[in-house]
Amino acid sequence: MNSVFKYFISLFKTIYFNFKVFNFKTAIKLPIFVSYNTKILEINKNSIDIKCKVKPALIKIGFGGTDFIPSQKGIIKIEKGSKICFYGKTFLAEGTCISLEKSSEIIFGNNFASNKNCIFHSCKSIKFGNDVLVGWNVNFRDNDGHTIFNGEALNDNEKEVLIKDHVWIASYVDILKGVTIEKKSVVATRSCVTKKIDEENVLIGGYPAKIIKENISWKK
């Protein structure tokens, strides 16, 4: 389907979305463009905050991505009391699924881009710095999803996820609760990151992931 036509048929959903979450002064500028193929399960007034100059189509959700990767249907669910904050230009490709529960937050820094079929599931906090690049089929979770018991002790099943500036996360990666990835680092394809990575400029890979090379750099 032609991309111009996709934007055209997405206009009604975009108008609904913006006026549902913003005041009139912000909504009239249509800062968030939402694809017709993104299912909106729940959104509320003031559940999204833009922390920069508001411009039309500053944030795109459910458009584009790598052509040869098939896309799933996108979903947005922001429970009452939860919030998404955008600090600048943001691109979330086709098949993006966003779910916020339990008064949680997701923060996107400026110049964030993710490819197709990425999942962002927050029950606490997921934060991205500036200039973060994410491949297709990447899963971000700050929680276990279900309660886990260790004998009689309840494990802490919700911990903040923090991805700092200029990080590239390749395709088919799982980022789990409690993970921090430092600046200018790269996460290799099909890795599962389960803990904090304390060093900058490193290549991280494996299942579970660990540092496999130091003093690296990358560019788009």
C-alpha positions in Angstrom: 0.0 0.0 0.0 1.3 3.4 -0.9 2.7 5.3 2.1 0.8 8.5 1.3 -2.5 6.6 1.1 -1.7 4.9 4.5 -1.3 8.4 6.1 -4.5 9.5 4.5 -6.6 6.6 5.7 -5.0 7.0 9.2 -6.1 10.6 9.6 -9.4 9.8 11.4 -7.7 7.6 14.0 -5.0 10.2 14.3 -7.5 13.0 15.0 -9.4 10.9 17.5 -6.1 9.9 19.3 -4.8 13.4 19.7 -8.0 15.0 20.9 -8.5 12.1 23.3 -5.1 12.6 25.1 -4.3 16.3 24.7 -5.9 19.7 25.3 -7.2 21.5 22.2 -4.2 23.7 21.7 -1.9 20.7 21.5 -4.3 18.3 19.8 -5.1 20.6 16.9 -1.4 20.4 15.7 -1.7 16.5 15.5 1.7 15.9 17.0 1.1 12.1 17.0 0.3 10.3 13.8 -1.2 6.9 14.5 -1.7 4.2 11.8 -5.1 2.9 10.9 -3.6 -0.6 11.6 -2.9 0.2 15.3 -5.6 -0.9 17.7 -6.3 1.5 20.6 -7.4 -0.5 23.6 -7.2 2.3 26.2 -6.0 5.9 26.3 -6.9 8.8 28.7 -6.6 12.5 28.8 -3.1 13.6 29.8 -1.8 10.0 29.4 0.8 11.4 27.0 3.1 14.3 27.5 5.4 16.0 24.9 8.4 17.6 26.5 9.6 19.6 23.5 8.2 22.0 20.9 5.0 20.5 19.5 5.0 20.0 15.7 2.7 18.0 13.4 3.6 14.3 13.0 6.5 14.7 15.5 5.7 11.2 16.7 4.8 8.4 14.2 3.3 5.2 15.4 2.6 2.2 13.2 4.2 3.3 9.9 7.0 1.9 7.8 9.9 -0.3 8.8 12.0 -2.8 6.9 10.1 -3.9 3.8 10.9 -7.6 3.9 9.8 -8.1 7.5 6.1 -9.0 7.9 4.3 -6.8 10.4 1.7 -7.7 13.0 -1.2 -5.5 14.2 -0.1 -2.8 16.6 -1.7 -2.1 20.0 -1.7 0.8 22.4 -3.0 0.5 25.9 -2.3 3.1 28.5 -4.1 2.4 31.8 -5.3 5.4 33.8 -2.5 6.8 35.9 0.2 5.7 33.5 2.0 8.0 31.2 4.2 8.1 28.1 6.6 11.1 27.7 8.2 12.1 24.4 11.3 14.3 24.4 11.5 14.8 20.7 11.2 13.1 17.3 10.0 9.5 17.6 9.4 6.8 15.1 7.7 3.5 16.1 7.3 1.3 13.0 4.4 -1.1 12.0 3.4 -3.7 14.5 4.4 -1.6 17.6 2.7 -2.8 20.8 2.7 -0.5 23.8 1.2 -1.5 27.1 1.4 0.5 30.4 -0.1 -0.8 33.6 -0.1 0.0 37.3 0.6 3.7 37.1 3.8 3.1 35.1 5.8 5.3 32.7 7.7 5.0 29.4 10.0 7.8 28.4 11.3 8.2 24.8 14.3 10.5 24.3 14.8 12.6 21.2 15.5 10.9 17.9 14.2 7.5 19.0 13.5 4.9 16.2 12.3 1.3 16.4 11.7 -1.1 13.6 8.7 -3.5 13.1 6.9 -5.6 15.8 8.6 -4.1 18.9 6.9 -4.6 22.3 7.1 -2.1 25.2 5.4 -3.5 28.3 5.7 -1.5 31.5 4.4 -2.0 35.0 7.0 0.4 36.5 9.4 2.4 34.3 11.1 2.1 30.9 13.4 5.0 29.9 15.2 5.6 26.7 17.9 8.3 26.2 18.5 10.3 23.0 19.5 8.7 19.6 18.4 5.2 20.4 18.0 2.8 17.5 16.0 -0.5 17.9 15.8 -3.3 15.3 12.7 -5.4 14.6 11.0 -7.9 17.0 12.6 -6.4 20.1 10.9 -6.9 23.5 11.2 -4.5 26.4 9.7 -5.6 29.8 10.2 -4.1 33.2 8.3 -6.9 34.9 8.0 -10.7 35.0 4.3 -10.7 33.9 3.3 -13.0 36.7 4.1 -13.2 40.4 7.0 -15.5 41.3 7.5 -17.0 44.7 10.8 -18.2 46.1 9.8 -20.4 49.0 7.7 -17.9 51.1 9.6 -14.8 49.9 8.1 -12.9 47.0 10.6 -11.9 44.3 10.7 -8.3 43.2 9.1 -8.8 39.8 9.1 -5.1 38.7 12.4 -3.2 38.2 13.2 -0.1 36.0 14.7 -0.5 32.6 17.1 2.2 31.5 18.6 2.5 28.0 21.0 5.5 27.8 22.0 7.8 24.9 23.2 6.5 21.5 22.5 2.8 22.0 21.8 0.4 19.1 19.7 -2.7 20.0 19.7 -5.1 17.1 16.8 -7.4 16.1 15.2 -10.3 18.1 16.5 -9.0 21.4 14.8 -9.3 24.8 15.4 -6.6 27.4 14.2 -7.7 30.8 13.5 -6.1 34.1 16.3 -4.3 36.0 18.5 -3.8 32.9 20.6 -0.7 32.3 22.6 -0.3 29.1 25.2 2.5 29.2 25.9 5.1 26.4 27.2 4.3 23.0 26.7 0.5 23.3 25.4 -2.1 20.9 23.3 -5.2 21.8 23.8 -8.1 19.3 21.0 -9.9 17.5 19.1 -12.5 19.4 20.5 -11.6 22.8 18.7 -11.7 26.1 19.8 -9.0 28.5 18.9 -9.8 32.1 21.1 -7.5 34.2 22.8 -4.1 34.3 25.7 -3.5 32.0 27.9 -0.9 33.8 30.4 -0.1 31.0 30.0 2.4 28.0 31.0 1.7 24.4 30.6 -2.0 24.6 29.2 -4.8 22.4 26.8 -6.9 24.4 25.6 -10.4 23.2 24.6 -13.8 24.2 21.8 -15.7 26.0 22.1 -14.4 28.7 24.0 -11.4 27.4 27.4 -10.3 28.6 30.1 -7.9 27.4 31.9 -9.5 24.4 33.9 -6.5 23.1 35.0 -3.2 24.6 35.8 0.3 23.2 33.4 0.0 20.3 31.5 2.7 18.4 28.7 2.7 15.9 26.8 5.0 13.5 23.6 4.7 11.4 
